Amino acid sequence: MSVEDLLRSVPEGKILVEYEPMKHPERIFHTMIKFYLNSGDVPLVVDVIDSLHVFVQHLAFQGVNLPLDKILVIKCGGRVNLGNVIGRISVTDNFEYYLAQHARIARKFMKTVEKGRQVTFFLGTGKFIMTFQDDPYKLENYFETIFRGYDTKGDKVSIFFVNRGVVNEHALKSLEQDSNYVIQVDRETRLLKAPGRVGNEAL
Amino acid sequence: MRLSEYLRNVVPGDMILVEHPSISLVPRVFHVIIGAINRDSIILLDILDGILSIKKELELEGVDVSYLERIPRLTGSGRSKWGNVIASIDVHSDPGIFLSKFERFSRDYYSKHRGLFCR
């Protein structure tokens, strides 16, 4: 199955893309962005501390250009503005504040989406979690307030990119458990989990 | 032995622990367990909205989970008001306070209902 075939079969839900730090998650990111743009959806990227910049640079070195003008971006910390930046949120462990900020900006985003689904990419999920991951209370609070919150909103696809090297075991396992699809980018790209299926299928 | 066969031999007072890794078919196991017991006798103790990912996963799998909305749901914190929430207990306070509130609730509930716990 290809990445495109997988995305075609995903009506809604959360996709976790976990990658090894030395591998190339930007390639699957590019494939996903291309897929959703071709399907008429407007991708929104939540860019934690310039993760998008790193992805774009790595793609440029491989001779690939992202259509940045078609991508909406919410900056979460960081200083390199790429894409169509529609708002900024500071990196915080006050999750209620984060959500309120996110909702305020995303409402603006929703106005520009006339048809197609809301597809949100979170780049640098690991960087966001890293600052509080050793506090179990904070970490659970993150899952309660932000991560699981995406379950209640139907018809949306949320894609989380997480660097396996920077998050601890507890955080990673919780991310895996609460995601509907888990993709692992290592030497190869593999689908580890899909609803009703657990496996190790090459993508 | 199939899981549903095993569940037929469970008697009141038994406690079942379902251990699972982070990537697993636990939503399906949940569905089988719910299917094997009398739905009128279930209370869902849902800590921090854990049921939501199970529900979403079963829905994406094409399973009809509309029955879940009717099952009495006792939430341990969490943000979701979904389903038939009968009470909510804060899990962020002291574990002792949580336990005593939970005990008070369950004694009261079981004096009116007979049932078994899930999750």
Contacts between the chains, C-beta under 8 A, distances in Angstrom:
chain1	res1	chain2	res2	distance
A	11	B	60	7.1
A	12	B	60	7.5
A	13	B	56	6.2
A	13	B	60	5.7
A	137	B	92	7.5
A	140	B	48	6.3
A	141	B	92	8.0
A	143	B	48	6.9
A	144	B	48	4.7
A	144	B	49	6.5
A	144	B	77	6.6
A	144	B	78	6.0
A	144	B	79	6.5
A	145	B	79	6.7
A	148	B	48	7.3
A	148	B	49	4.8
A	148	B	52	5.7
A	148	B	53	6.7
A	148	B	78	7.7
A	148	B	79	7.7
A	148	B	80	7.8
A	149	B	79	6.3
A	151	B	49	7.4
A	151	B	52	4.0
A	151	B	53	6.0
A	151	B	55	7.7
A	151	B	56	5.0
A	151	B	80	7.7
A	152	B	52	6.7
A	152	B	80	5.7
A	152	B	82	6.6
A	172	B	22	7.8
A	173	B	21	7.8
A	173	B	22	3.9
A	174	B	22	7.2
A	176	B	22	4.0
A	176	B	23	5.4
A	177	B	22	4.2
A	177	B	23	7.4
A	177	B	24	8.0
A	177	B	53	7.0
A	178	B	53	4.7
A	179	B	53	8.0
A	180	B	53	7.5
A	180	B	56	6.1
A	180	B	57	5.7
A	180	B	60	5.8
A	182	B	23	6.0
A	192	B	23	5.5
A	193	B	23	4.7
A	195	B	27	7.8
A	195	B	57	4.9
A	195	B	58	7.6
A	195	B	60	3.8
A	195	B	61	4.2
A	196	B	25	7.2
A	196	B	27	7.9
A	196	B	28	6.6
A	196	B	57	7.6
A	196	B	60	7.8
A	196	B	61	3.9
A	198	B	23	5.7
A	198	B	24	6.2
A	198	B	25	5.7
